Each structure stands twice: as C-alpha cells, then as structure tokens.
Amino acid sequence: MFTPQGPSARELTVQALSSVEHGYDLLARKFDATPFRTSDRVLSAVTDALRRLGPFDAGLDLCCGTGAGLPVLRAVCAGRVAGVDFSTGMLAEARRAQPAATLVRADALALPFAPAFDLAVSFGAFGHFLPPDQLTLFRQVHGSLRPGGLLAFPLPGPPPVGSLAYWTLLGFDAAMRVRNALWRPPFVMYYRTFRLADVRARLARAGFTVETRPIDPLGRREDGSPACRLVLARKQPV
C-alpha cells in the first residue's frame, strides 16, 4: 500500500496520536508518497471538468496540503492562485512544489480573505471537519468568493453496503472514534461524515446554489451510478 519512500508504521502511529496540525507537520515530507494524496487521475478529471465551466480569474485551494491541487487552479485560472492550510509542514512542501502560488497559513474555519476568488477547490480534506463545523466551513468559503464564484470538489460515491470498501471505512471511522475517546488531543479524520444529501443542505444554508455532475472519466459503479461526482456550489451574483 505504501511506497518505500513513504512513512513507516511507527511514523504513522506517532502521527495518528498527535493533533491534526502536528500530525500533518510530521507527515508532510513523506505525504506525497502515501495513498492519502489525491491521485493524478482525479486531479486530471477535475481539471477537464472545470475547463468547461470557466474561465476563472483568481483561484483558492482550500486545505491545500502539499499543493497537489494547485496545478488544477493554474490550468483553469487566469489570475492569482492561492492555497490555504493550517499545517506549516504541509505548506513548506507546497511552497517547494509550487513556488509561484500564494500560500497562507490559516484555519479553514476562520479564513482571512475578503471576497477575492472566483473559484475555490478542495481535495480530500472534508473528513477533517465534523458535521457541526461543516456549515461554518462553507460560510467561510462563501465569504471568500466573489459574487458568482464557484466552490467545486470531487465527492466519491459511498461504497456498496457489505463491500470490502464499506467495512474498511466503517472500521477506520470506528477506530478513530475509539482513539479520540481515549486519547487527547483528538485527531479528526472520518470518511463517513460527509454525505452528499447533508452536504447539499449545508451548502444551501451557507448561501450557495448546488448542483452535481458525474465525473465520467472516473467510471461508473455496478448499479450505473457515477463512481465520483463533482459538487458545484455557486455564490449568487449580486
């Protein structure tokens, strides 16, 4: 599952017993060698989908980590490209990989931006936000977008009940709940707390109009539903 360049089991254990921020600081230099980095296949498919929705001017990568999503913005945005994350270590890696991007250290629940962006994207970060915080997160993004601005992110379909993936994610979330009940500081990362119906409702409450589109290059499931959808939340024009 991991490459030889990735973290050892001991390093992952130390990371998992840390806070979210410190854990990612520890993991940063080896993060891109783990399966947790968003795959190039997903990034390429999202880039193609966003090209058909542009043009965009300024773009923001929310919870940018090591900056894997910043090239997506560079491909579809004519203006400034920025990333925000609260891990100093992850931002250092992003700065090495994308030196031309504006990188800001901040909590996504308290973004320090005026309405300055036309497009915001995020890849794989929403499991770090418990359901009570998701509305705050979406309101922060809404306040950082210009009128008519778009928040876009891929959202994989839930695995079929009873499948190996279903039990794997259920087991991971259960283990994380036990860990957080017994150990401080908490490490918030859950795979089953970001469901499409709930997300749509919270985005609407935050002031967005919401639609989804299948990301066709990522395929279909056995029941014919998309393996992954692109969630498109638009701030209403003035």
C-alpha positions in Angstrom: 0.0 0.0 0.0 2.9 2.4 0.7 6.0 3.1 -1.3 9.5 2.7 0.2 9.7 6.4 0.3 6.6 6.7 2.4 6.2 6.8 6.2 6.9 3.8 8.3 4.3 2.2 10.5 5.9 3.8 13.5 5.8 7.2 11.9 2.1 6.8 11.1 1.4 5.7 14.6 3.1 8.8 16.1 1.2 11.0 13.6 -2.1 9.4 14.5 -1.5 10.0 18.2 -0.8 13.7 17.6 -3.2 16.6 16.9 -4.3 17.1 13.3 -2.0 20.0 12.8 1.1 18.5 14.4 0.3 15.1 12.8 0.5 16.7 9.3 3.6 18.6 10.2 5.2 15.3 11.0 3.9 13.6 7.8 4.5 16.4 5.4 7.8 15.4 3.8 6.5 11.9 3.0 2.9 12.7 2.4 3.0 12.6 -1.4 4.4 9.0 -1.2 1.2 7.8 0.6 -2.2 6.8 -0.8 -3.7 9.8 1.0 -2.5 12.2 -1.7 -5.3 12.8 -4.3 -4.4 10.8 -7.3 -3.3 12.4 -10.6 -6.2 10.6 -12.3 -8.7 12.5 -10.1 -6.9 15.8 -10.4 -6.8 15.5 -14.2 -10.5 14.6 -14.5 -11.5 17.6 -12.3 -9.3 19.9 -14.3 -11.0 18.8 -17.5 -14.4 19.3 -16.0 -13.5 22.8 -14.7 -12.2 23.9 -18.0 -15.7 23.5 -19.4 -17.1 25.7 -16.7 -14.6 28.6 -16.9 -13.0 31.0 -17.5 -12.0 31.8 -14.0 -9.7 34.6 -12.7 -8.4 34.0 -9.1 -8.4 30.6 -7.5 -8.1 29.2 -4.0 -7.2 25.7 -2.9 -8.8 25.1 0.4 -6.8 22.9 2.8 -4.2 22.7 0.1 -1.7 20.4 1.9 1.4 19.8 -0.1 -0.2 21.6 -3.1 -1.3 18.7 -5.3 -4.5 20.7 -6.3 -2.7 23.9 -7.1 -1.9 22.8 -10.7 -5.6 22.3 -11.2 -6.1 26.0 -10.5 -3.2 27.0 -12.6 -4.7 25.2 -15.6 -8.1 26.9 -15.3 -7.4 30.3 -13.7 -6.0 33.3 -15.5 -5.2 35.2 -12.3 -3.8 34.7 -8.9 -3.6 31.1 -7.5 -3.5 30.7 -3.7 -3.6 27.9 -1.2 -4.5 27.8 2.5 -3.7 25.2 5.1 -3.0 25.2 8.8 0.0 22.9 8.7 3.3 24.7 8.5 5.0 21.5 7.3 2.5 20.8 4.5 2.7 24.5 3.4 6.5 24.2 3.2 6.2 21.2 0.9 3.6 23.1 -1.2 6.0 26.1 -1.4 8.7 23.8 -2.8 6.4 22.3 -5.3 4.5 25.5 -6.3 6.8 28.5 -5.6 4.7 30.9 -7.7 1.5 30.3 -5.6 0.4 32.5 -2.8 0.3 30.2 0.3 -1.4 31.3 3.6 -1.3 29.5 6.9 -4.8 29.8 8.4 -7.7 27.8 9.9 -10.3 27.0 7.2 -13.0 27.7 9.8 -11.7 31.3 10.0 -10.4 32.2 6.6 -8.6 35.6 6.4 -9.8 36.5 2.9 -12.1 39.2 1.6 -14.4 38.2 -1.3 -11.4 37.9 -3.8 -11.7 34.5 -5.5 -13.7 33.3 -8.5 -13.1 29.6 -7.9 -12.3 27.5 -4.8 -11.4 23.8 -4.9 -10.7 21.2 -2.3 -9.4 17.7 -2.5 -9.8 15.1 0.2 -9.9 17.4 3.2 -13.5 17.4 4.3 -13.1 14.4 6.6 -11.3 16.7 9.0 -14.5 18.7 9.6 -17.1 17.2 11.9 -20.7 17.8 10.8 -21.3 20.7 13.2 -18.3 22.5 11.6 -19.2 22.0 8.0 -21.7 24.8 7.8 -19.1 27.2 9.3 -16.6 26.0 6.7 -19.0 26.6 3.8 -19.9 30.0 5.1 -16.2 30.9 5.3 -15.7 29.8 1.7 -18.8 31.7 0.7 -17.4 34.9 2.2 -14.1 34.4 0.3 -15.7 34.1 -3.1 -16.8 37.0 -5.3 -20.4 37.1 -6.4 -21.0 34.3 -8.9 -17.9 32.5 -7.6 -17.8 28.7 -7.5 -16.8 26.1 -4.9 -16.0 22.8 -6.6 -14.8 19.5 -5.2 -15.0 15.8 -6.1 -17.1 13.6 -3.9 -16.8 9.8 -4.4 -19.9 7.7 -4.2 -20.4 5.7 -1.0 -19.2 2.1 -1.3 -21.9 -0.5 -1.6 -23.1 -1.8 1.8 -21.3 -5.0 2.7 -18.4 -4.5 0.3 -14.8 -4.6 1.4 -14.5 -0.8 1.0 -17.7 -0.3 3.1 -16.3 -2.4 6.0 -12.8 -0.8 5.7 -14.2 2.7 6.0 -16.6 1.7 8.8 -13.7 0.1 10.7 -11.5 3.1 10.2 -14.1 5.5 11.5 -14.9 3.3 14.5 -11.2 3.0 15.4 -10.9 6.8 15.1 -13.8 7.3 17.4 -12.3 5.0 20.0 -8.9 6.7 19.6 -10.5 10.1 20.2 -12.5 8.9 23.2 -9.3 7.6 24.9 -6.6 10.0 23.7 -6.0 13.7 23.6 -5.5 15.8 21.6 -8.1 14.4 19.1 -7.3 13.6 15.5 -10.3 14.4 13.5 -10.5 12.3 10.3 -13.6 10.4 9.3 -14.7 9.0 6.0 -18.4 8.6 6.6 -19.4 12.0 8.0 -19.5 13.9 4.6 -22.6 12.6 2.9 -24.0 14.2 -0.3 -27.5 14.9 1.0 -26.2 16.6 4.2 -23.5 18.5 2.2 -26.1 19.8 -0.2 -28.3 21.1 2.6 -25.4 22.8 4.4 -24.1 24.4 1.3 -27.6 25.8 0.6 -27.8 27.1 4.2 -24.4 28.8 3.6 -25.9 30.7 0.6 -24.9 28.5 -2.4 -26.9 27.1 -5.2 -25.8 23.5 -5.6 -25.6 21.0 -8.5 -23.6 17.9 -9.1 -22.2 16.4 -12.3 -20.8 12.9 -12.8 -17.0 12.8 -13.4 -17.3 10.4 -16.3 -13.6 9.6 -16.7 -13.6 8.1 -13.2 -16.1 5.5 -14.3 -19.4 4.0 -13.1 -20.3 1.6 -10.3 -22.1 -1.7 -10.9 -25.5 -0.1 -10.4 -24.7 2.5 -13.1 -24.3 5.5 -10.7 -21.1 7.6 -11.0 -18.1 6.5 -9.1 -17.4 10.2 -8.3 -19.4 13.4 -8.7 -18.2 16.9 -9.0 -20.1 19.1 -6.5 -20.6 22.6 -7.8 -21.7 25.2 -5.3 -22.2 28.7 -6.7 -22.4 32.0 -4.8 -25.3 34.0 -6.2 -24.4 37.0 -8.3 -25.4 40.4 -6.9 
